[in-house]
Amino acid sequence: MNALLDVRDIHVCFHTHDGDVEAVRGASFTVDWGEVVAIVGESGSGKSILTQACLRLIAASGEVTQGQALFEGRDFLQTSETDLLNIRGREVSIIFQDAMTALNPTMRIDRQITEMILEHAGFSQKEGRAYAKAIADHRDDENAVAEILTQALRATPAELADDQQEMKRLFAGNADEQAIFTWLMQRAKITPKQANRRAVELLRMVKIPEPEKRMRQYIFQCSGGMRQRVMIAMALACRPKLVIADEPTTALDVTIKTEILDLLVSLTKQLGTSIILITHDLATVASYADHIGVMYGGQFVEKGTSEHIFYESQHPYTKGLLKAVPRLDLPKTQQLTTIPGSPPNPLHMPQGCAFGPRCPHCMEICKLEMPPETTVSQGHTTRCWLNDPRAAISQGGDRND
């Protein structure tokens, strides 16, 4: 099966008065169906810009100069703006890191959620006929019918159960493809009252107490954790295939952060939704991510499974991030190791490896040439001259430090 999202060699440049800023420099990654992919790196490494560029949400001064972002085989970078408006929110949604700026403080919570549902409810007759044909062809496969109904109607679990019962009734009456099409078109039309009921159920799904009462409140009347739950409810309102969570727990304390991430991952697993989790904290993704990409200077410097990154890391930057994570198995008196220096200025990127000026293993070639992507093992790649077969042991230690 092809990947849900296949990003290939994306380059993003911002044109400023001071010059061109290379925010993303040839980033590639994939997201499979139902998978959690984490993108990790310091602020300014290009994490958010990369995902926003894939959805064409970057500022007017920005430009995607090269690459592809294939979503189910469609290239977002070549898709019309009209089609993208239908895809954003319905098939791909974003949870922004600051709910107070992402949500409208002048609108009640109910209106903000129902607006999302009503905007993306329904589908064209062409889509309806395709869904009806697929259901008719799989009428003997209950799981396949449920999957098609989920994709077509973006229903909540409670609504899906009712839809499946209706399908059984139609099948019992030997309904043909036209009858299924007629029912689908009628079912896809959502009234404001139905949207309101769905919004209440969504708030209940994200474990907001007294959802009917909260629906009538404004966002400034909610705590930080409650606002993030509302953001998650909005992101999942149309049962998207992919959710981009852009540092969704930045302003929350540790206890609430874990609770919110547990909730997000469990709900998306339940709904079969894939996640791109953007964060600067490796410890945050340890329990959630199937695959991790470590970004630095607008590039992925290492990619692999969670086991690869945490137990078999190869790049000095990845190792530096891991050494900066507090660990319970270390003595209390042992200080955490910091990475010296600062991230590179994207206006004046180093000629060679972007991490070279901060790397304890920097060699002469690191200053002159950008390292190629090297395959360490299946599914595990890195960009570092230390992994080149010709690399000598660097000064200051060997490659396993």
Helices and strands as residue ranges (DSSP letters): E 5-16, E 19-31, E 36-40, H 47-54, E 62-71, E 74-75, G 76-78, H 81-87, E 92-95, H 99-102, H 109-120, H 125-137, H 142-153, H 157-172, H 177-188, H 192-205, H 211-215, G 219-221, H 224-235, E 242-246, H 254-271, E 274-279, H 282-285, E 291-296, E 299-305, H 306-311, H 316-323, G 356-358, H 364-368, E 374-377, E 380-382, G 385-387
